[in-house]
């Protein structure tokens, strides 16, 4: 496929959607600061928007694969952007109508969209590139757009809130939500009038053959896959939980504030992008098992140090002070960056024809990204709900890392012959 035959508008929209997946997801996590101050909710309830966003994956993960298989890329992508437009719109309206419950509903609707988009953007972009090296190159650029979206969300929200966190309102975030809705609207019209190749729509004959061999193609009969799915659940909670609690801790810190907090959390996501680039470079030389063992052990060490460091250990800035523990939080991004790929690689080893079904199940288990931070909020409430209590909630993440370390060491071995 040459440059002239590339569908440039559709590729550009895929890049925008890659950006939006991370932007909308991380925006939901960062909004906990506003929810805590506008609605005076507990630390656990500040994570309810993020929880709703990720619980949508549990509801939509497997149906997303079914829609993609029966209706194709174009229908699935258009449906996803319309749902995303609705979800962000409901969140925007919650600033004036419906309050906290309306915001949570909007976060859930947006999560349905993110799940659908996650299911479609990777294979669709690869198809638009004609597969092979060009398809892989487009995917790498798409991953970079995803990392940029994840980085900008907390930084932008921090600047929109400004320095007066006690007066933070949902409507402070309205400019960012309006931009998100405009992007979804543009994506809808570009996709509507684009010609998208559909090489993977299932024919009636293929469906009949798949149903006839359903038991043979089930990934649930592989022990290492089942334990790996649990590891994915815990990993996504870890990835999201580290910056979410750090954001609450710094935003409510008298010497830090939301602007610096958003910037530091943005650096965590940049650290993840750097880690993915390094992981890609080392992937051909270091096994997934060794990579997962090393990063789990290092991340556990960093989190334990974060909890034990005194609050007096700070780095002076121009008009504020940055806790040293938050520098270590940024470094955690280097560890979490490669864990998904390592767990996925170990979990699908030897699955054969069951691999596509396994991918859909993994998407369902992404809901851990909402459940684990919610449990972190409950944990921080038990420790007092202020100050270091946010960081003491990392004890839950250390338990998650311990499981993932055991998975890498023992449970990831394929027992099926």
Secondary structure per residue as TSV (DSSP state, phi and psi in degrees):
chain	resnum	aa	ss	phi	psi
A	1	X	-	360.0	125.0
A	2	X	-	-96.0	174.5
A	3	X	G	-60.6	-37.1
A	4	X	G	-64.0	-29.4
A	5	X	G	-91.2	-3.5
A	6	X	S	-70.7	141.4
A	7	X	-	-86.8	82.7
A	8	X	H	-59.7	-46.6
A	9	X	H	-58.6	-43.0
A	10	X	H	-66.1	-39.1
A	11	X	H	-63.9	-42.9
A	12	X	H	-60.6	-40.1
A	13	X	H	-65.9	-38.5
A	14	X	H	-61.4	-38.9
A	15	X	H	-63.8	-41.3
A	16	X	H	-62.1	-39.1
A	17	X	H	-71.7	-35.7
A	18	X	H	-56.9	-45.9
A	19	X	H	-59.4	-45.4
A	20	X	H	-68.1	-33.3
A	21	X	H	-56.6	-50.5
A	22	X	H	-73.3	-38.2
A	23	X	H	-63.0	-50.7
A	24	X	H	-66.4	-40.3
A	25	X	H	-64.9	-48.6
A	26	X	H	-72.1	-27.4
A	27	X	H	-64.1	-40.1
A	28	X	H	-61.8	-41.0
A	29	X	H	-66.7	-41.3
A	30	X	H	-72.3	-23.5
A	31	X	T	-65.7	-11.2
A	32	X	H	-54.9	-32.0
A	33	X	H	-61.2	-46.9
A	34	X	H	-67.6	-44.0
A	35	X	H	-59.7	-39.7
A	36	X	H	-63.2	-39.2
A	37	X	H	-86.9	-38.9
A	38	X	H	-74.1	-39.3
A	39	X	H	-108.1	0.9
A	40	X	-	52.1	48.2
A	41	X	-	-96.8	167.1
A	42	X	-	-72.2	170.6
A	43	X	H	-61.2	-36.4
A	44	X	H	-63.3	-43.9
A	45	X	H	-72.7	-19.9
A	46	X	H	-63.7	-22.3
A	47	X	T	-94.2	5.9
A	48	X	H	-68.3	-34.2
A	49	X	H	-64.0	-44.8
A	50	X	H	-64.7	-39.7
A	51	X	H	-61.4	-45.5
A	52	X	H	-62.7	-40.0
A	53	X	H	-60.6	-42.4
A	54	X	H	-84.6	-27.6
A	55	X	H	-63.8	-26.0
A	56	X	H	-60.6	-30.5
A	57	X	H	-64.4	-38.2
A	58	X	H	-63.6	-32.9
A	59	X	H	-82.0	-33.8
A	60	X	H	-106.3	-13.2
A	61	X	H	-51.9	-57.8
A	62	X	H	-73.1	-43.7
A	63	X	H	-57.4	-32.7
A	64	X	H	-60.9	-42.3
A	65	X	H	-64.6	-37.6
A	66	X	H	-67.0	-42.0
A	67	X	H	-64.2	-44.1
A	68	X	H	-62.2	-40.5
A	69	X	H	-69.3	-37.0
A	70	X	H	-93.3	-29.5
A	71	X	H	-110.2	-19.6
A	72	X	H	92.8	177.0
A	73	X	H	-64.8	-49.0
A	74	X	H	-62.9	-49.2
A	75	X	H	-60.4	-45.0
A	76	X	H	-64.4	-43.2
A	77	X	H	-66.0	-43.1
A	78	X	H	-64.1	-42.8
A	79	X	H	-60.3	-41.7
A	80	X	H	-63.5	-44.4
A	81	X	H	-70.5	-33.0
A	82	X	H	-66.9	-41.1
A	83	X	H	-65.9	-38.8
A	84	X	H	-63.2	-41.3
A	85	X	H	-60.1	-44.2
A	86	X	H	-64.0	-45.4
A	87	X	H	-62.4	-47.6
A	88	X	H	-66.8	-36.1
A	89	X	H	-62.3	-41.0
A	90	X	H	-64.9	-40.2
A	91	X	H	-62.2	-40.0
A	92	X	H	-64.2	-43.5
A	93	X	H	-65.1	-26.9
A	94	X	T	-63.1	-18.5
A	95	X	T	-67.4	-21.4
A	96	X	T	-124.1	-24.2
A	97	X	T	-132.5	132.0
A	98	X	T	88.0	-23.3
A	99	X	H	65.0	-144.0
A	100	X	H	-59.4	-45.5
A	101	X	H	-62.2	-39.0
A	102	X	H	-64.7	-40.0
A	103	X	H	-62.7	-44.5
A	104	X	H	-62.8	-40.7
A	105	X	H	-60.0	-45.1
A	106	X	H	-62.0	-38.8
A	107	X	H	-64.2	-36.9
A	108	X	H	-67.2	-44.1
A	109	X	H	-62.6	-42.6
A	110	X	H	-62.5	-35.2
A	111	X	H	-64.4	-36.8
A	112	X	H	-59.2	-41.0
A	113	X	H	-65.2	-44.3
A	114	X	H	-62.8	-37.3
A	115	X	H	-64.9	-46.2
A	116	X	H	-60.9	-43.2
A	117	X	H	-64.5	-41.9
A	118	X	H	-59.7	-33.7
A	119	X	H	-74.4	-25.8
A	120	X	H	-106.6	-32.7
A	121	X	H	-67.2	-39.0
A	122	X	H	-65.7	-55.8
A	123	X	H	-66.0	-31.9
A	124	X	H	-69.1	-41.3
A	125	X	H	-66.7	-37.8
A	126	X	H	-63.9	-39.8
A	127	X	H	-66.8	-41.2
A	128	X	H	-63.0	-27.2
A	129	X	T	-88.5	0.4
A	130	X	T	75.9	18.1
A	131	X	S	70.6	-165.4
A	132	X	H	60.3	-151.7
A	133	X	H	-64.2	-39.0
A	134	X	H	-67.7	-41.7
A	135	X	H	-61.0	-41.9
A	136	X	H	-64.7	-39.6
A	137	X	H	-64.1	-41.5
A	138	X	H	-63.0	-37.3
A	139	X	H	-65.8	-39.6
A	140	X	H	-63.7	-41.9
A	141	X	H	-64.9	-37.3
A	142	X	H	-62.1	-41.2
A	143	X	H	-61.4	-37.2
A	144	X	H	-64.7	-41.2
A	145	X	H	-62.1	-37.9
A	146	X	H	-61.7	-45.2
A	147	X	H	-65.1	-37.6
A	148	X	H	-63.4	-43.0
A	149	X	H	-61.4	-42.5
A	150	X	H	-64.9	-32.6
A	151	X	H	-74.4	-42.7
A	152	X	H	-73.2	-29.7
A	153	X	H	-56.4	-56.0
A	154	X	H	-67.9	-33.5
A	155	X	H	-64.4	-47.3
A	156	X	H	-62.5	-43.3
A	157	X	H	-63.8	-39.7
A	158	X	H	-59.5	-42.5
A	159	X	H	-71.7	-32.8
A	160	X	H	-68.5	-35.9
A	161	X	H	-70.4	-41.9
A	162	X	T	78.9	-155.6
A	163	X	T	-90.0	-13.8
A	164	X	-	-98.5	79.8
A	165	X	G	-66.7	-29.5
A	166	X	G	-64.5	-21.5
A	167	X	G	-103.5	10.1
A	168	X	-	-62.9	133.3
A	169	X	-	-131.1	157.3
A	170	X	G	-57.1	-37.1
A	171	X	G	-66.5	-17.0
A	172	X	G	-62.0	-30.2
A	173	X	G	-89.2	2.4
A	174	X	H	-55.8	-41.9
A	175	X	H	-57.6	-41.5
A	176	X	H	-66.5	-39.8
A	177	X	H	-68.3	-34.4
A	178	X	H	-65.1	-41.5
A	179	X	H	-61.5	-42.6
A	180	X	H	-60.5	-42.9
A	181	X	H	-65.9	-37.6
A	182	X	H	-64.3	-41.2
A	183	X	H	-62.6	-43.5
A	184	X	H	-62.0	-40.0
A	185	X	H	-66.1	-43.4
A	186	X	H	-61.9	-43.6
A	187	X	H	-59.9	-39.4
A	188	X	H	-59.2	-49.4
A	189	X	H	-69.9	-37.6
A	190	X	H	-64.7	-44.8
A	191	X	H	-65.5	-38.4
A	192	X	H	-59.6	-37.4
A	193	X	T	-103.8	11.2
A	194	X	S	-97.6	148.0
A	195	X	-	-92.3	114.0
A	196	X	-	-110.3	124.6
A	197	X	-	-64.5	140.9
A	198	X	-	-126.2	70.5
A	199	X	T	-79.9	-9.6
A	200	X	T	-116.7	13.0
A	201	X	-	-67.3	131.4
A	202	X	-	-74.7	131.1
A	203	X	-	-83.1	161.9
A	204	X	H	-57.0	-36.8
A	205	X	H	-66.6	-41.9
A	206	X	H	-65.6	-37.8
A	207	X	H	-65.1	-42.6
A	208	X	H	-62.5	-41.6
A	209	X	H	-67.1	-38.6
A	210	X	H	-65.3	-44.5
A	211	X	H	-66.0	-33.2
A	212	X	H	-68.0	-26.0
A	213	X	T	-114.3	30.7
A	214	X	T	-60.5	-45.5
A	215	X	T	-66.1	-37.1
A	216	X	T	-68.3	-26.8
A	217	X	T	-98.4	14.9
A	218	X	-	-84.8	125.3
A	219	X	G	-75.9	-13.2
A	220	X	G	-66.7	-16.1
A	221	X	G	-82.8	0.4
A	222	X	-	-103.1	115.0
A	223	X	H	-59.6	-43.6
A	224	X	H	-68.1	-25.6
A	225	X	H	-73.3	-45.2
A	226	X	H	-58.8	-46.5
A	227	X	H	-67.4	-30.9
A	228	X	H	-69.5	-35.7
A	229	X	H	-62.7	-38.9
A	230	X	H	-64.3	-39.9
A	231	X	H	-62.6	-38.2
A	232	X	H	-63.9	-43.0
A	233	X	H	-55.8	-47.7
A	234	X	H	-70.7	-36.9
A	235	X	H	-62.9	-46.5
A	236	X	H	-63.6	-37.1
A	237	X	H	-62.1	-39.5
A	238	X	H	-64.6	-48.6
A	239	X	H	-58.3	-41.2
A	240	X	H	-83.6	-37.1
A	241	X	H	-66.4	-35.2
A	242	X	H	-59.6	-55.9
A	243	X	H	-72.6	-31.4
A	244	X	H	-60.7	-48.2
A	245	X	H	-70.9	-35.7
A	246	X	H	-63.2	-37.6
A	247	X	H	-63.8	-44.8
A	248	X	H	-63.4	-42.0
A	249	X	H	-61.3	-49.7
A	250	X	H	-72.9	-38.4
A	251	X	H	-64.1	-32.1
A	252	X	T	-95.3	2.6
A	253	X	-	-79.6	129.0
A	254	X	T	-63.4	-20.5
A	255	X	T	-106.3	6.4
A	256	X	T	-119.1	-75.4
A	257	X	-	92.7	165.2
A	258	X	H	-67.2	-31.3
A	259	X	H	-66.1	-50.9
A	260	X	H	-67.1	-37.8
A	261	X	H	-58.7	-47.0
A	262	X	H	-61.4	-38.4
A	263	X	H	-66.4	-42.9
A	264	X	H	-65.6	-41.5
A	265	X	H	-64.3	-36.6
A	266	X	H	-60.3	-36.6
A	267	X	H	-65.7	-30.8
A	268	X	H	-60.1	-44.3
A	269	X	H	-71.4	-31.8
A	270	X	H	-65.0	-40.3
A	271	X	H	-59.3	-38.1
A	272	X	H	-64.9	-39.6
A	273	X	H	-63.4	-43.2
A	274	X	H	-62.0	-42.3
A	275	X	H	-62.5	-37.2
A	276	X	H	-67.2	-38.1
A	277	X	H	-64.9	-43.0
A	278	X	H	-65.6	-40.7
A	279	X	H	-62.4	-39.4
A	280	X	H	-63.8	-38.2
A	281	X	H	-70.4	-33.3
A	282	X	H	-93.2	-10.9
A	283	X	T	-57.1	-31.3
A	284	X	T	-78.9	-12.1
A	285	X	T	-113.1	-23.3
A	286	X	S	-117.6	132.0
A	287	X	-	-70.1	156.5
A	288	X	H	-60.5	-38.4
A	289	X	H	-63.5	-47.5
A	290	X	H	-64.1	-39.1
A	291	X	H	-65.1	-41.7
A	292	X	H	-69.5	-41.7
A	293	X	H	-59.9	-46.8
A	294	X	H	-64.8	-47.2
A	295	X	H	-69.9	-35.5
A	296	X	H	-64.5	-46.3
A	297	X	H	-63.2	-42.7
A	298	X	H	-67.0	-41.9
A	299	X	H	-65.6	-39.1
A	300	X	H	-60.3	-43.0
A	301	X	H	-62.0	-43.2
A	302	X	H	-64.7	-43.2
A	303	X	H	-67.5	-39.8
A	304	X	H	-62.3	-42.1
A	305	X	H	-64.1	-41.0
A	306	X	H	-58.5	-42.7
A	307	X	H	-70.0	-32.1
A	308	X	H	-88.3	-21.7
A	309	X	S	-63.8	136.0
A	310	X	-	-71.3	152.6
A	311	X	T	-67.5	-16.1
A	312	X	T	-75.1	-12.8
A	313	X	-	-80.3	98.1
A	314	X	E	-132.4	159.7
A	315	X	E	-111.1	119.4
A	316	X	E	-69.7	133.7
A	317	X	-	-113.3	-173.9
A	318	X	S	-58.3	-57.6
A	319	X	S	-123.0	20.7
A	320	X	S	-157.9	-177.5
A	321	X	E	-133.7	136.9
A	322	X	E	-107.1	119.7
A	323	X	E	-59.7	136.4
A	324	X	H	-58.7	-31.9
A	325	X	H	-58.0	-30.9
A	326	X	H	-76.2	-23.5
A	327	X	H	-67.4	-40.4
A	328	X	H	-66.2	-32.8
A	329	X	H	-61.4	-39.7
A	330	X	H	-60.8	-42.0
A	331	X	H	-65.2	-25.3
A	332	X	H	-59.6	-27.5
A	333	X	H	-61.7	-32.7
A	334	X	H	-62.8	-34.8
A	335	X	H	-75.6	-48.5
A	336	X	H	-69.0	-20.5
A	337	X	T	-59.1	-35.9
A	338	X	T	-104.1	-0.6
A	339	X	H	-69.3	-41.2
A	340	X	H	-57.2	-53.0
A	341	X	H	-60.1	-39.0
A	342	X	H	-66.3	-45.9
A	343	X	H	-65.1	-44.2
A	344	X	H	-59.9	-45.9
A	345	X	H	-60.6	-44.6
A	346	X	H	-69.1	-35.6
A	347	X	H	-73.6	-32.9
A	348	X	S	-95.8	2.0
A	349	X	T	-61.3	123.4
A	350	X	T	81.3	8.2
A	351	X	-	-78.8	-24.7
A	352	X	G	59.9	-124.7
A	353	X	G	-67.0	-11.5
A	354	X	G	-84.6	-3.8
A	355	X	H	-61.4	-45.3
A	356	X	H	-58.5	-42.3
A	357	X	H	-64.6	-36.1
A	358	X	H	-62.8	-37.8
A	359	X	H	-62.9	-40.8
A	360	X	H	-65.1	-37.8
A	361	X	H	-66.9	-39.9
A	362	X	H	-58.1	-41.7
A	363	X	H	-62.2	-36.2
A	364	X	H	-64.9	-39.1
A	365	X	H	-76.5	-3.1
A	366	X	T	-63.7	-16.5
A	367	X	T	-57.8	-16.4
A	368	X	H	-57.8	-24.5
A	369	X	H	-65.1	-16.9
A	370	X	H	-104.2	-37.1
A	371	X	H	-70.5	-45.6
A	372	X	H	-63.9	-47.6
A	373	X	H	-60.9	-33.3
A	374	X	H	-63.0	-43.6
A	375	X	H	-66.2	-32.6
A	376	X	H	-61.4	-42.0
A	377	X	H	-60.6	-42.1
A	378	X	H	-61.9	-41.0
A	379	X	H	-63.5	-43.7
A	380	X	H	-65.9	-33.8
A	381	X	H	-62.9	-37.9
A	382	X	H	-65.1	-31.3
A	383	X	T	-85.7	3.7
A	384	X	T	120.4	-19.9
A	385	X	S	80.1	1.3
A	386	X	S	-137.5	162.9
A	387	X	T	57.4	-129.6
A	388	X	T	-64.5	-13.6
A	389	X	H	-58.3	-33.6
A	390	X	H	-60.1	-42.6
A	391	X	H	-78.6	-28.9
A	392	X	H	-64.5	-20.2
A	393	X	T	-67.0	-13.3
A	394	X	H	-66.3	-12.6
A	395	X	H	-59.3	-33.2
A	396	X	H	-66.0	-38.3
A	397	X	H	-70.5	-30.6
A	398	X	H	-65.7	-37.2
A	399	X	H	-63.0	-42.2
A	400	X	H	-59.8	-44.1
A	401	X	H	-64.9	-36.4
A	402	X	H	-62.2	-41.0
A	403	X	H	-63.5	-45.5
A	404	X	H	-64.1	-35.1
A	405	X	H	-65.8	-43.0
A	406	X	H	-64.3	-36.4
A	407	X	I	-61.8	-45.2
A	408	X	I	-64.6	-39.1
A	409	X	I	-76.5	-40.3
A	410	X	I	-127.2	-53.3
A	411	X	I	-78.6	-11.1
A	412	X	T	-82.0	-5.1
A	413	X	S	-73.6	131.4
A	414	X	-	-75.4	113.2
A	415	X	-	-87.8	-14.6
A	416	X	-	-79.1	136.4
A	417	X	-	-112.6	360.0
